[in-house]
Amino acid sequence: MNQSAETEALKKDLEQLRRDLKALADAVKHSTQERAQEHLNSARETFEGARQSASRQAEHLGEEIKARPFTSVLTAFGVGLLLGKLLGR
């Protein structure tokens, strides 16, 4: 094999290597984007579940306050007094 043929073979091998590396980089990028999207969707679902739960808890608390206003005021006063003592130190 002469030097020109070896050079051409090397050029072809390098070009194939470039294509393979580009394909690998594209595959990694695509895989990373898919995983990021999956995590984002999971986070959105978790947030939505937490938001709904907080909304139900707030609704339940509002119903409890309406059902027992005097007890609610005394409880709020007691918690405020306790927090004031703890934070006042």
Backbone as ProteinMPNN parsed JSONL, in Angstrom:
{"seq_chain_A": "MNQSAETEALKKDLEQLRRDLKALADAVKHSTQERAQEHLNSARETFEGARQSASRQAEHLGEEIKARPFTSVLTAFGVGLLLGKLLGR", "coords_chain_A": {"N_chain_A": [[0.85, -1.174, 0.0], [0.586, 2.157, -0.871], [1.713, 5.442, 0.214], [-0.205, 7.429, -0.35], [-2.592, 5.975, -0.575], [-2.762, 5.024, 2.022], [-3.055, 7.424, 3.383], [-5.526, 8.273, 2.382], [-7.145, 6.202, 3.383], [-6.828, 6.658, 6.105], [-7.99, 9.2, 6.263], [-10.641, 8.534, 5.636], [-11.213, 6.848, 7.793], [-10.985, 8.684, 9.9], [-13.06, 10.424, 9.25], [-15.246, 8.71, 9.536], [-14.992, 8.2, 12.259], [-15.545, 10.789, 13.241], [-18.262, 10.996, 12.478], [-19.33, 8.896, 14.004], [-18.769, 9.806, 16.614], [-20.31, 12.132, 16.635], [-22.863, 11.009, 16.381], [-22.929, 9.581, 18.773], [-22.756, 11.689, 20.629], [-25.158, 13.015, 20.021], [-26.969, 11.022, 20.776], [-26.48, 10.839, 23.535], [-27.215, 13.43, 24.288], [-29.944, 13.419, 23.594], [-30.883, 11.367, 25.28], [-30.322, 12.498, 27.782], [-31.988, 14.74, 27.701], [-34.469, 13.471, 27.628], [-34.494, 12.185, 30.142], [-34.357, 14.429, 31.8], [-36.794, 15.641, 31.174], [-38.543, 13.672, 32.122], [-37.979, 13.816, 34.877], [-38.794, 16.421, 35.355], [-41.544, 16.226, 34.78], [-42.266, 14.446, 36.811], [-41.678, 16.017, 39.059], [-43.541, 18.054, 38.681], [-45.938, 16.608, 38.999], [-45.659, 15.816, 41.668], [-45.616, 18.327, 42.921], [-48.172, 19.235, 42.229], [-49.758, 17.354, 43.57], [-49.013, 17.938, 46.225], [-49.923, 20.563, 46.359], [-52.691, 20.223, 46.076], [-53.199, 18.705, 48.353], [-52.46, 20.538, 50.364], [-54.392, 22.452, 49.874], [-56.722, 21.043, 50.521], [-56.204, 20.617, 53.241], [-56.18, 23.269, 54.195], [-58.807, 23.964, 53.673], [-60.117, 22.176, 55.353], [-59.147, 23.082, 57.82], [-60.284, 25.622, 57.837], [-62.995, 24.917, 58.043], [-62.962, 23.716, 60.57], [-62.333, 25.917, 62.153], [-64.612, 27.49, 61.747], [-66.507, 25.805, 62.893], [-65.701, 25.663, 65.558], [-65.161, 28.367, 66.843], [-64.377, 29.757, 69.227], [-62.641, 27.965, 70.547], [-60.69, 27.853, 68.589], [-59.674, 30.464, 68.598], [-58.601, 30.583, 71.182], [-56.676, 28.556, 70.971], [-55.005, 29.632, 68.96], [-54.128, 31.897, 70.323], [-52.725, 30.664, 72.441], [-50.695, 29.301, 71.033], [-49.401, 31.492, 69.883], [-48.502, 32.798, 72.195], [-46.759, 30.86, 73.227], [-44.848, 30.717, 71.113], [-43.937, 33.337, 71.275], [-42.662, 33.332, 73.77], [-40.634, 31.409, 73.264], [-39.198, 32.591, 71.143], [-38.49, 34.968, 72.266], [-36.334, 34.584, 73.865]], "CA_chain_A": [[0.0, 0.0, 0.0], [1.429, 3.353, -0.93], [1.426, 6.459, 1.204], [-1.432, 8.108, -0.739], [-3.701, 5.088, -0.212], [-2.818, 5.015, 3.492], [-3.596, 8.731, 3.769], [-6.964, 8.246, 2.068], [-7.782, 5.292, 4.339], [-6.827, 7.367, 7.38], [-9.005, 10.254, 6.157], [-11.951, 7.876, 5.72], [-11.383, 6.396, 9.182], [-11.23, 9.872, 10.727], [-14.415, 10.907, 8.945], [-16.174, 7.765, 10.18], [-14.89, 8.47, 13.692], [-16.303, 12.025, 13.488], [-19.702, 10.677, 12.388], [-19.675, 8.077, 15.166], [-18.763, 10.665, 17.801], [-21.49, 13.002, 16.555], [-24.023, 10.171, 16.69], [-22.877, 9.3, 20.209], [-23.103, 12.938, 21.326], [-26.597, 13.227, 19.825], [-27.689, 10.034, 21.584], [-26.35, 11.253, 24.939], [-28.032, 14.638, 24.444], [-31.347, 13.001, 23.548], [-31.146, 10.61, 26.505], [-30.304, 13.45, 28.89], [-33.202, 15.55, 27.598], [-35.601, 12.628, 28.018], [-34.469, 12.011, 31.595], [-34.694, 15.715, 32.408], [-38.235, 15.822, 31.01], [-39.193, 12.744, 33.051], [-37.847, 14.379, 36.227], [-39.639, 17.61, 35.401], [-42.927, 15.76, 34.885], [-42.424, 13.888, 38.152], [-41.715, 17.147, 39.999], [-44.842, 18.731, 38.51], [-46.958, 15.764, 39.614], [-45.474, 15.912, 43.114], [-46.055, 19.662, 43.318], [-49.635, 19.297, 42.114], [-50.294, 16.567, 44.686], [-48.799, 18.7, 47.457], [-50.807, 21.731, 46.312], [-54.046, 19.754, 46.344], [-53.246, 18.313, 49.754], [-52.455, 21.77, 51.157], [-55.701, 23.082, 49.687], [-57.683, 20.284, 51.343], [-55.898, 20.889, 54.654], [-56.634, 24.632, 54.488], [-60.267, 23.91, 53.677], [-60.499, 21.472, 56.593], [-58.862, 23.986, 58.927], [-61.322, 26.658, 57.817], [-64.224, 24.312, 58.568], [-62.775, 23.541, 62.016], [-62.418, 27.248, 62.782], [-66.029, 27.878, 61.738], [-67.252, 24.938, 63.811], [-65.283, 25.928, 66.939], [-64.425, 29.647, 66.786], [-63.793, 30.111, 70.518], [-61.497, 27.074, 70.743], [-59.671, 28.243, 67.609], [-59.043, 31.699, 69.071], [-57.767, 30.23, 72.339], [-55.525, 27.794, 70.471], [-54.122, 30.578, 68.284], [-53.52, 32.71, 71.376], [-51.746, 29.818, 73.14], [-49.549, 29.074, 70.144], [-48.699, 32.772, 69.787], [-47.832, 33.012, 73.478], [-45.641, 29.914, 73.276], [-43.841, 31.182, 70.157], [-43.367, 34.563, 71.819], [-41.723, 32.928, 74.832], [-39.493, 30.727, 72.664], [-38.419, 33.52, 70.323], [-38.073, 36.089, 73.104], [-35.119, 34.224, 74.623]], "C_chain_A": [[0.896, 1.237, 0.0], [0.929, 4.395, 0.063], [0.114, 7.187, 0.901], [-2.655, 7.275, -0.352], [-3.863, 5.031, 1.299], [-3.425, 6.32, 4.002], [-5.099, 8.772, 3.519], [-7.715, 7.35, 3.057], [-7.879, 5.958, 5.711], [-7.879, 8.473, 7.39], [-10.41, 9.663, 6.291], [-12.231, 7.413, 7.143], [-11.686, 7.567, 10.111], [-12.637, 10.423, 10.493], [-15.466, 9.999, 9.591], [-16.175, 7.967, 11.696], [-15.661, 9.733, 14.059], [-17.807, 11.759, 13.466], [-20.147, 9.869, 13.603], [-19.731, 8.913, 16.441], [-19.962, 11.614, 17.809], [-22.755, 12.225, 16.905], [-24.08, 9.862, 18.185], [-23.278, 10.536, 21.016], [-24.594, 13.227, 21.201], [-27.416, 12.274, 20.689], [-27.639, 10.4, 23.062], [-27.228, 12.47, 25.208], [-29.512, 14.267, 24.505], [-31.737, 12.273, 24.837], [-31.226, 11.54, 27.716], [-31.571, 14.304, 28.88], [-34.421, 14.741, 28.019], [-35.652, 12.46, 29.532], [-34.841, 13.307, 32.305], [-36.196, 15.967, 32.315], [-39.012, 14.909, 31.956], [-39.146, 13.288, 34.476], [-38.724, 15.617, 36.392], [-41.105, 17.22, 35.55], [-43.206, 15.197, 36.276], [-42.524, 15.004, 39.195], [-43.044, 17.887, 39.899], [-45.963, 17.934, 39.168], [-46.881, 15.842, 41.134], [-45.964, 17.254, 43.629], [-47.571, 19.759, 43.288], [-50.302, 18.517, 43.251], [-50.166, 17.317, 46.004], [-49.728, 19.913, 47.51], [-52.247, 21.339, 46.644], [-54.208, 19.361, 47.812], [-53.292, 19.54, 50.666], [-53.808, 22.473, 51.055], [-56.762, 22.373, 50.528], [-57.467, 20.553, 52.831], [-56.399, 22.28, 55.063], [-58.161, 24.684, 54.563], [-60.77, 23.262, 54.973], [-60.272, 22.375, 57.809], [-59.906, 25.094, 59.004], [-62.641, 26.147, 58.372], [-64.139, 24.128, 60.079], [-62.901, 24.873, 62.745], [-63.869, 27.717, 62.827], [-66.831, 27.073, 62.748], [-66.937, 25.26, 65.273], [-64.495, 27.239, 67.01], [-63.731, 29.996, 68.112], [-62.544, 29.269, 70.797], [-60.357, 27.462, 69.804], [-58.927, 29.49, 68.059], [-58.133, 31.397, 70.254], [-56.514, 29.451, 71.905], [-54.524, 28.72, 69.8], [-53.402, 31.464, 69.298], [-52.427, 31.924, 72.097], [-50.5, 29.567, 72.294], [-48.734, 30.357, 70.018], [-47.914, 33.077, 71.051], [-46.598, 32.121, 73.59], [-44.514, 30.346, 72.33], [-43.156, 32.449, 70.658], [-42.347, 34.267, 72.921], [-40.454, 32.303, 74.257], [-38.597, 31.683, 71.892], [-37.887, 34.707, 71.121], [-36.778, 35.797, 73.851], [-33.883, 34.576, 73.891]], "O_chain_A": [[1.843, 1.336, 0.781], [-0.133, 4.247, 0.668], [-0.613, 7.531, 1.832], [-3.642, 7.817, 0.145], [-4.986, 4.994, 1.802], [-4.217, 6.316, 4.945], [-5.857, 9.256, 4.36], [-8.801, 7.706, 3.515], [-8.895, 5.834, 6.395], [-8.576, 8.669, 8.386], [-11.263, 10.225, 6.978], [-13.346, 7.563, 7.643], [-12.533, 7.463, 10.998], [-13.315, 10.836, 11.434], [-16.461, 10.483, 10.131], [-17.224, 7.911, 12.337], [-16.357, 9.757, 15.074], [-18.54, 12.239, 14.331], [-21.211, 10.123, 14.167], [-20.639, 8.746, 17.256], [-20.555, 11.869, 18.857], [-23.614, 12.719, 17.635], [-25.154, 9.88, 18.788], [-24.048, 10.437, 21.971], [-25.227, 13.64, 22.173], [-28.431, 12.664, 21.265], [-28.643, 10.286, 23.764], [-27.905, 12.537, 26.234], [-30.243, 14.749, 25.371], [-32.793, 12.536, 25.411], [-32.097, 11.382, 28.571], [-32.158, 14.561, 29.931], [-35.31, 15.263, 28.691], [-36.717, 12.576, 30.139], [-35.561, 13.283, 33.303], [-36.805, 16.452, 33.269], [-40.022, 15.32, 32.528], [-40.14, 13.234, 35.2], [-39.321, 15.829, 37.447], [-41.829, 17.811, 36.352], [-44.266, 15.447, 36.849], [-43.353, 14.941, 40.103], [-43.607, 18.299, 40.913], [-46.837, 18.507, 39.819], [-47.907, 15.925, 41.811], [-46.646, 17.321, 44.651], [-48.184, 20.3, 44.209], [-51.293, 18.971, 43.823], [-51.098, 17.332, 46.808], [-50.255, 20.253, 48.569], [-52.934, 22.031, 47.396], [-55.231, 19.651, 48.432], [-54.066, 19.58, 51.623], [-54.304, 23.022, 52.038], [-57.596, 23.017, 51.165], [-58.427, 20.7, 53.589], [-56.97, 22.449, 56.14], [-58.727, 25.367, 55.415], [-61.718, 23.738, 55.598], [-61.103, 22.425, 58.715], [-60.358, 25.463, 60.088], [-63.332, 26.866, 59.093], [-65.117, 24.352, 60.791], [-63.499, 24.951, 63.818], [-64.308, 28.279, 63.83], [-67.737, 27.605, 63.389], [-67.809, 25.143, 66.133], [-63.282, 27.215, 67.218], [-62.601, 30.485, 68.1], [-61.517, 29.794, 71.229], [-59.189, 27.405, 70.187], [-57.706, 29.577, 67.925], [-57.012, 31.902, 70.319], [-55.424, 29.68, 72.429], [-53.322, 28.61, 70.04], [-52.213, 31.747, 69.152], [-51.338, 32.443, 72.338], [-49.38, 29.62, 72.801], [-47.504, 30.311, 70.044], [-46.784, 33.562, 70.982], [-45.528, 32.574, 73.996], [-43.347, 30.338, 72.72], [-41.948, 32.619, 70.49], [-41.29, 34.895, 72.98], [-39.345, 32.612, 74.691], [-37.372, 31.594, 71.976], [-36.942, 35.372, 70.697], [-36.187, 36.714, 74.421], [-32.782, 34.34, 74.389]]}, "name": "protein", "num_of_chains": 1, "seq": "MNQSAETEALKKDLEQLRRDLKALADAVKHSTQERAQEHLNSARETFEGARQSASRQAEHLGEEIKARPFTSVLTAFGVGLLLGKLLGR"}
